[in-house]
């Protein structure tokens, strides 16, 4: 042990009557005791604390007789033994928590690696920093699973006890878990005419926009795309190219005249046959 608690009040209450020399001997005995994490061998007691003169040896013996107990030729001190045992138990708990945390992190990395590999098999390439719970949701979408999994050591290796609230029940707030929402899967988009790559990019694009693609939203998009005279493939590609989160047929009608006006203003033409001087002092 490189550190131990020394309660000055307790020490002075029990050892305040000692002489200055005896105080020094007592403190040295405790330092040796905690450093060795064991009792003081009787035959080595004087050597370990540095007692050389007769006066020092007499002070050592007085302190040992009053505050220590001799058992099997080893001097023991009750308070020191209790502190050493508590420190060793605390170290064991810290070691166990550290090992559990390492195991949890290892399982977490393995799970993320497997999720990324399975998503790539289905043509979905998520960002490297995508949270694990979103990776599970994405895999559930493309595989048609329910997104549930068994609880493993990843979740329970480090368990923190819930805080006990002493407030009356009427002040407790009830937290309800959000209802599960059915989302459009990669297979649904492919069935509606999208290429597999386009479908995967569309799902990833909507995810970056933080807008889940529900069946109702997708039906509305398809209706607007059809109204604009486009195929689902062309409509989705146009939406992603122009940064749209959704699709509206009116947007296409509004953007077309604006595009033509921009093109006309950037390329003026004149048909009156007159040459104009736009230099300094020229006339329009």
C-alpha positions as CSV (number, residue, x, y, z in Angstrom):
1,X,0.0,0.0,0.0
2,X,1.3,3.5,-0.9
3,X,-1.5,5.3,0.9
4,X,-3.5,4.7,4.1
5,X,-6.0,6.8,6.0
6,X,-4.9,8.4,9.3
7,X,-7.7,9.8,11.4
8,X,-5.9,12.3,13.6
9,X,-8.8,12.4,16.1
10,X,-8.8,8.7,16.7
11,X,-5.0,8.6,16.9
12,X,-4.7,11.4,19.4
13,X,-7.5,9.9,21.5
14,X,-5.7,6.5,21.8
15,X,-2.0,7.6,21.6
16,X,-1.9,11.2,22.8
17,X,-0.2,10.2,26.0
18,X,2.9,8.9,24.2
19,X,6.3,10.6,24.4
20,X,7.7,12.3,21.3
21,X,10.0,9.3,20.7
22,X,7.2,6.8,21.1
23,X,5.1,8.8,18.6
24,X,7.9,8.5,16.1
25,X,8.2,4.7,16.7
26,X,4.4,4.2,16.4
27,X,4.2,6.1,13.1
28,X,7.2,4.2,11.7
29,X,5.6,0.9,12.7
30,X,2.4,1.8,10.8
31,X,4.4,2.8,7.7
32,X,6.2,-0.6,7.7
33,X,3.0,-2.4,8.5
34,X,1.1,-0.9,5.5
35,X,4.0,-1.1,3.1
36,X,4.5,-4.8,3.8
37,X,0.7,-5.3,4.0
38,X,1.3,-7.8,6.8
39,X,2.3,-7.9,10.5
40,X,5.7,-7.0,12.0
41,X,7.9,-10.1,12.6
42,X,9.0,-10.0,16.3
43,X,12.6,-10.8,15.5
44,X,12.9,-8.0,12.9
45,X,10.8,-5.3,14.6
46,X,13.8,-3.2,15.8
47,X,15.6,-3.6,12.5
48,X,12.5,-2.6,10.4
49,X,11.8,0.6,12.3
50,X,15.5,1.6,12.8
51,X,15.5,1.3,16.6
52,X,19.2,1.1,17.6
53,X,19.8,2.6,21.0
54,X,18.5,1.2,24.2
55,X,16.1,4.2,24.6
56,X,14.7,3.6,21.1
57,X,14.3,-0.2,21.7
58,X,12.5,0.5,25.0
59,X,10.1,3.0,23.2
60,X,9.5,0.3,20.5
61,X,8.7,-2.3,23.1
62,X,6.3,0.0,25.0
63,X,4.4,0.8,21.8
64,X,4.2,-2.9,20.7
65,X,3.0,-4.0,24.1
66,X,0.3,-1.3,24.2
67,X,-1.1,-1.2,20.7
68,X,-0.1,-4.6,19.0
69,X,-0.9,-8.2,19.7
70,X,1.8,-10.9,19.3
71,X,0.5,-14.0,17.4
72,X,2.8,-16.7,16.2
73,X,5.9,-14.5,16.6
74,X,4.3,-11.7,14.5
75,X,3.0,-8.4,15.9
76,X,-0.5,-7.6,14.6
77,X,-2.6,-4.4,14.9
78,X,-6.3,-4.7,14.5
79,X,-6.9,-1.3,12.7
80,X,-4.0,-1.9,10.3
81,X,-5.3,-5.4,9.4
82,X,-8.8,-4.0,8.7
83,X,-7.5,-1.2,6.5
84,X,-5.3,-3.6,4.5
85,X,-8.2,-6.1,4.0
86,X,-10.5,-3.2,2.8
87,X,-7.9,-2.0,0.4
88,X,-7.3,-5.5,-1.1
89,X,-11.1,-6.0,-1.5
90,X,-11.4,-2.6,-3.3
91,X,-8.6,-3.5,-5.6
92,X,-10.2,-6.8,-6.5
93,X,-13.5,-5.0,-7.3
94,X,-11.6,-2.5,-9.5
95,X,-9.9,-5.3,-11.3
96,X,-13.2,-7.0,-11.9
97,X,-14.9,-3.9,-13.2
98,X,-11.9,-3.2,-15.5
99,X,-12.1,-6.8,-16.9
100,X,-15.9,-6.5,-17.4
101,X,-15.5,-3.2,-19.2
102,X,-12.8,-4.7,-21.5
103,X,-15.1,-7.6,-22.3
104,X,-18.1,-5.3,-23.0
105,X,-16.0,-3.2,-25.4
106,X,-14.7,-6.2,-27.2
107,X,-18.2,-7.6,-27.7
108,X,-19.5,-4.2,-28.8
109,X,-16.7,-4.0,-31.4
110,X,-17.5,-7.5,-32.7
111,X,-21.2,-6.7,-33.0
112,X,-20.5,-3.5,-34.9
113,X,-18.2,-5.4,-37.3
114,X,-20.8,-8.0,-38.0
115,X,-23.5,-5.4,-38.5
116,X,-21.4,-3.5,-41.0
117,X,-20.6,-6.7,-42.9
118,X,-24.2,-7.9,-43.1
119,X,-25.4,-4.5,-44.3
120,X,-22.7,-4.4,-47.0
121,X,-24.0,-7.8,-48.2
122,X,-27.4,-6.1,-48.8
123,X,-25.9,-3.1,-50.6
124,X,-26.2,-0.7,-47.6
125,X,-23.0,1.2,-46.7
126,X,-23.7,3.3,-43.5
127,X,-21.4,6.0,-42.2
128,X,-18.6,4.8,-39.9
129,X,-19.9,6.7,-36.9
130,X,-23.5,5.4,-37.2
131,X,-24.8,4.4,-33.7
132,X,-25.1,0.7,-33.1
133,X,-28.9,0.8,-32.4
134,X,-29.4,2.5,-35.9
135,X,-27.3,-0.3,-37.5
136,X,-29.5,-2.9,-35.9
137,X,-32.6,-1.0,-37.2
138,X,-31.1,-0.8,-40.8
139,X,-30.3,-4.5,-40.8
140,X,-33.9,-5.3,-39.7
141,X,-35.3,-3.2,-42.6
142,X,-33.3,-4.9,-45.3
143,X,-33.7,-8.4,-43.9
144,X,-37.3,-8.1,-42.8
145,X,-36.5,-9.0,-39.2
146,X,-38.1,-7.5,-36.1
147,X,-34.9,-5.8,-35.0
148,X,-34.9,-7.6,-31.6
149,X,-31.9,-9.5,-30.2
150,X,-30.9,-11.5,-27.1
151,X,-29.5,-9.6,-24.2
152,X,-25.8,-10.4,-23.8
153,X,-22.9,-9.4,-21.7
154,X,-22.6,-6.3,-24.0
155,X,-25.6,-4.9,-22.1
156,X,-25.1,-6.2,-18.6
157,X,-21.3,-6.4,-18.0
158,X,-21.4,-3.0,-16.3
159,X,-24.6,-2.7,-14.3
160,X,-25.4,0.5,-12.5
161,X,-28.1,0.3,-9.8
162,X,-31.1,2.5,-10.4
163,X,-31.4,5.5,-8.1
164,X,-34.1,5.2,-5.5
165,X,-36.4,8.2,-5.5
166,X,-38.0,9.3,-2.3
167,X,-40.6,11.5,-3.9
168,X,-44.3,10.6,-3.6
169,X,-45.7,8.4,-6.3
170,X,-47.9,11.3,-7.6
171,X,-44.8,13.2,-8.5
172,X,-43.2,10.4,-10.4
173,X,-43.3,10.8,-14.2
174,X,-44.2,7.8,-16.3
175,X,-42.0,7.3,-19.3
176,X,-43.6,5.4,-22.2
177,X,-41.6,3.8,-24.8
178,X,-42.4,5.0,-28.3
179,X,-44.6,2.8,-30.5
180,X,-42.8,0.9,-33.1
181,X,-43.2,2.3,-36.7
182,X,-43.3,0.2,-39.8
183,X,-40.8,1.5,-42.4
184,X,-40.2,0.9,-46.1
185,X,-37.5,-1.7,-46.7
186,X,-35.0,-2.0,-49.4
187,X,-37.0,-4.9,-50.9
188,X,-40.1,-2.7,-51.0
189,X,-38.4,0.0,-53.0
190,X,-36.9,-2.6,-55.4
191,X,-40.4,-4.0,-55.9
192,X,-41.7,-0.5,-56.8
193,X,-39.2,-0.2,-59.7
194,X,-36.0,1.2,-58.1
195,X,-32.6,-0.2,-58.8
196,X,-31.0,-1.9,-55.8
197,X,-28.2,0.7,-55.6
198,X,-30.7,3.6,-56.0
199,X,-32.9,2.1,-53.3
200,X,-30.0,1.7,-50.9
201,X,-28.8,5.3,-51.6
202,X,-32.4,6.6,-51.1
203,X,-32.7,5.0,-47.7
204,X,-29.3,6.3,-46.6
205,X,-30.2,9.7,-48.0
206,X,-33.4,9.9,-46.0
207,X,-31.6,8.7,-42.9
208,X,-29.1,11.6,-43.2
209,X,-32.1,13.9,-43.5
210,X,-33.4,12.3,-40.2
211,X,-36.7,11.5,-42.0
212,X,-37.9,7.9,-41.8
213,X,-39.5,6.5,-44.9
214,X,-42.9,5.2,-43.8
215,X,-45.3,3.4,-46.2
216,X,-47.6,6.4,-46.2
217,X,-44.8,8.8,-47.0
218,X,-43.6,6.6,-49.8
219,X,-47.1,6.2,-51.3
220,X,-47.4,10.0,-51.3
221,X,-44.0,10.4,-53.0
222,X,-44.9,7.9,-55.7
223,X,-48.1,9.7,-56.4
224,X,-46.3,13.0,-56.9
225,X,-43.6,11.4,-59.0
226,X,-46.3,9.8,-61.3
227,X,-48.1,13.2,-61.5
228,X,-44.9,14.7,-62.8
229,X,-44.7,12.0,-65.5
230,X,-41.6,10.4,-64.1
231,X,-40.8,6.8,-63.1
232,X,-40.0,6.1,-59.4
233,X,-36.4,5.7,-60.3
234,X,-36.1,9.0,-62.1
235,X,-38.1,10.8,-59.4
236,X,-36.0,9.5,-56.6
237,X,-32.7,10.4,-58.5
238,X,-34.1,13.9,-59.1
239,X,-35.0,14.4,-55.5
240,X,-31.5,13.4,-54.3
241,X,-29.7,15.4,-57.0
242,X,-31.7,18.6,-56.0
243,X,-31.5,18.0,-52.2
244,X,-35.2,17.4,-51.8
245,X,-36.3,15.4,-48.8
246,X,-39.6,14.6,-50.6
247,X,-41.1,15.2,-54.0
248,X,-43.8,17.5,-55.3
249,X,-44.9,17.6,-59.0
250,X,-45.2,21.4,-58.7
251,X,-41.5,21.7,-57.8
252,X,-40.7,20.3,-61.2
253,X,-43.0,22.7,-63.0
254,X,-41.6,25.7,-61.1
255,X,-38.0,24.8,-61.6
256,X,-38.3,24.2,-65.4
257,X,-39.2,27.9,-66.3
258,X,-36.6,29.2,-63.9
259,X,-34.0,27.0,-65.6
260,X,-35.0,28.3,-69.1
261,X,-35.0,31.9,-67.9
262,X,-31.5,31.5,-66.5
263,X,-30.3,30.0,-69.7
264,X,-31.8,32.8,-71.8
265,X,-30.4,35.6,-69.6
266,X,-26.9,34.1,-69.7
267,X,-26.9,33.7,-73.5
268,X,-28.6,36.9,-75.0
269,X,-29.2,37.1,-78.7
270,X,-30.2,40.0,-80.9
271,X,-31.8,39.9,-84.3
272,X,-31.9,43.6,-85.3
273,X,-28.6,43.4,-87.1
274,X,-27.2,46.5,-85.4
275,X,-23.8,46.5,-83.8
276,X,-23.7,48.0,-80.3
277,X,-20.7,49.6,-78.5
278,X,-20.7,48.7,-74.8
279,X,-17.3,50.4,-74.2
280,X,-16.6,53.5,-72.1
281,X,-18.8,56.3,-73.5
282,X,-20.6,54.0,-75.9
283,X,-24.3,54.3,-76.5
284,X,-26.9,51.6,-75.8
